[in-house]
Amino acid sequence: MHASDPIFAIMTDEETIQLYDAIRQMRILSQQEKPFSFVHATWNRDTCTTNGIRHVERAHLRPAAKSEDLENADYKFFYFDEDLNEPRNCWQMLIMYFDGKRVILN
C-alpha cells in the first residue's frame, strides 16, 4: 500500500476515540435512554473460538456483573441488543467502532 492510494487516505483520516471515552459516552447515552451503535470482534475464551465481527445497530448498557460473581467481569462489556431483544456481552478490548468512530486502546 502506498500513501497515494485512496484507501490509505480513508484509513488515516478515520476519526478515532479512546476505549474508555467511548464507554463513558455509551453510559451517558444509555442514561438518556438513547441507543448507540458499535462493532466488536467476538471471542469465546472457553472454547477459543470466534463468530467473527458483530455489528450492533441499537444497544444500551446494562449493569455489569461483579468480579466476584463472574470471572474477568472487569474486562467484559455488558449490553442489551435492542434488535435481537437480548442481553449480550463482549470483551472490552475487542470493541472496534463506536457510532462510526474507530476505537483505540489507551
C-alpha positions as CSV (number, residue, x, y, z in Angstrom):
1,M,0.0,0.0,0.0
2,H,1.3,3.4,-0.9
3,A,0.5,6.7,0.7
4,S,-1.1,8.0,-2.6
5,D,-3.6,5.1,-2.6
6,P,-7.2,6.3,-1.9
7,I,-7.7,3.5,0.6
8,F,-4.7,4.8,2.6
9,A,-6.3,8.3,2.8
10,I,-9.5,6.8,4.1
11,M,-7.7,4.7,6.8
12,T,-5.6,7.6,8.0
13,D,-8.4,10.2,8.1
14,E,-10.7,8.0,10.1
15,E,-12.0,9.6,13.3
16,T,-10.9,7.7,16.5
17,I,-11.9,7.6,20.1
18,Q,-10.2,6.1,23.2
19,L,-11.9,2.9,24.5
20,Y,-12.8,4.4,27.9
21,D,-14.0,7.6,26.4
22,A,-16.3,5.5,24.2
23,I,-17.6,3.6,27.1
24,R,-18.2,6.8,29.1
25,Q,-20.2,8.2,26.1
26,M,-22.2,4.9,25.9
27,R,-23.1,5.3,29.6
28,I,-24.3,8.8,29.0
29,L,-26.4,7.7,26.0
30,S,-27.8,4.8,28.0
31,Q,-28.8,7.1,30.9
32,Q,-30.6,9.3,28.4
33,E,-32.3,6.2,27.0
34,K,-30.7,6.8,23.6
35,P,-29.4,3.7,21.8
36,F,-25.9,3.6,20.3
37,S,-24.2,1.5,17.7
38,F,-20.9,-0.3,17.9
39,V,-18.9,-3.1,16.3
40,H,-16.9,-5.7,18.2
41,A,-14.9,-8.8,17.4
42,T,-16.3,-12.0,19.1
43,W,-14.3,-14.3,21.2
44,N,-15.3,-17.3,23.4
45,R,-12.4,-17.8,25.8
46,D,-13.8,-21.2,27.0
47,T,-13.8,-22.7,23.5
48,C,-11.1,-20.5,21.9
49,T,-13.5,-19.7,19.0
50,T,-14.8,-16.7,17.3
51,N,-18.0,-15.9,15.4
52,G,-16.3,-13.1,13.5
53,I,-17.3,-9.4,13.8
54,R,-20.6,-8.4,15.3
55,H,-22.3,-5.2,14.2
56,V,-24.8,-3.9,16.8
57,E,-27.0,-1.2,15.5
58,R,-29.0,-0.3,18.6
59,A,-27.7,-1.1,22.0
60,H,-27.8,0.2,25.5
61,L,-25.6,-0.7,28.5
62,R,-26.9,-3.0,31.2
63,P,-25.5,-3.4,34.7
64,A,-22.1,-5.1,34.8
65,A,-21.5,-8.3,36.7
66,K,-19.3,-8.2,39.7
67,S,-15.9,-9.7,39.5
68,E,-16.7,-12.0,42.5
69,D,-19.7,-13.3,40.6
70,L,-18.2,-13.7,37.1
71,E,-14.6,-14.4,36.2
72,N,-13.0,-11.5,34.3
73,A,-16.1,-9.3,34.7
74,D,-13.9,-6.2,34.9
75,Y,-12.8,-6.8,31.3
76,K,-16.2,-7.5,29.8
77,F,-18.7,-5.1,28.3
78,F,-22.4,-5.8,29.2
79,Y,-25.0,-4.5,26.8
80,F,-28.5,-5.2,25.6
81,D,-29.0,-5.6,21.8
82,E,-32.3,-3.9,21.1
83,D,-32.7,-5.5,17.6
84,L,-32.2,-9.1,19.0
85,N,-34.0,-8.2,22.2
86,E,-31.4,-10.0,24.3
87,P,-28.6,-9.3,26.8
88,R,-25.1,-9.8,25.5
89,N,-21.5,-9.2,26.5
90,C,-18.2,-8.9,24.8
91,W,-14.6,-8.3,25.8
92,Q,-14.0,-4.5,26.2
93,M,-10.7,-4.7,24.3
94,L,-12.5,-6.2,21.3
95,I,-14.7,-3.1,20.7
96,M,-13.6,-1.8,17.3
97,Y,-16.1,1.0,16.5
98,F,-18.5,3.2,18.4
99,D,-21.0,5.3,16.5
100,G,-18.8,5.3,13.4
101,K,-15.5,6.1,15.2
102,R,-12.7,3.7,15.4
103,V,-12.0,2.7,19.0
104,I,-8.3,2.7,20.0
105,L,-6.9,1.2,23.2
106,N,-5.2,3.7,25.6
